[in-house]
Amino acid sequence: MKLRLNVLLRVVITALSVYSTSATYAALIRYDFQVIGNAAESEILGEGFLIYDDTVVVSSGNGWPYVGPNLLHTFRFTWNGIDYDESTANGGAAYFFPDGTPKTFLFGNDCNDVGACGATVGSTDWVMGLAFDPLQGGIFYALPDLPGYFENTVIFTGPTQVPGPPALFLFCGGLATMSSLIGKK
């Protein structure tokens, strides 16, 4: 019994320490998106989601952009048979209104350290833009076997807040309660 109480106490202390730091924990904000064909708007050419960390708002300050790598916390996008994630969608820029609400995001798979993204003819490069007011977007891209550049509409839905440490605290509390109830059998 003493061992179970000791384990329960450790779980509760760990959960409380996580919860106590959650005030400084970033909110993770998710947007889902689909790239649709311009001729046939029902044709889905690619889809995915992005999650950004709201600390980029603090970093950008009064409407100035947050620029560079690590703009996206999590990113999943399949485009032209290639799977992209936050390490391959390597940067861009995020602009925010002075009150911290997002204004525009620009990101792609060929971006430099100052937030500029581009596409090279004959490559698999792409650049995606997202405007928040109203919620709309677009993708500008090149294809490896065709000359020129192409663009399509991107439909974004969201935002959805991703659960953070408070949800973890509730989970740990539930786990501790369950273990104490099991111990009373």
Order of alpha helices (4+ residues) and beta strands (2+ residues): alpha-beta-beta-alpha-beta-beta-beta-beta-beta-beta-beta-beta-alpha
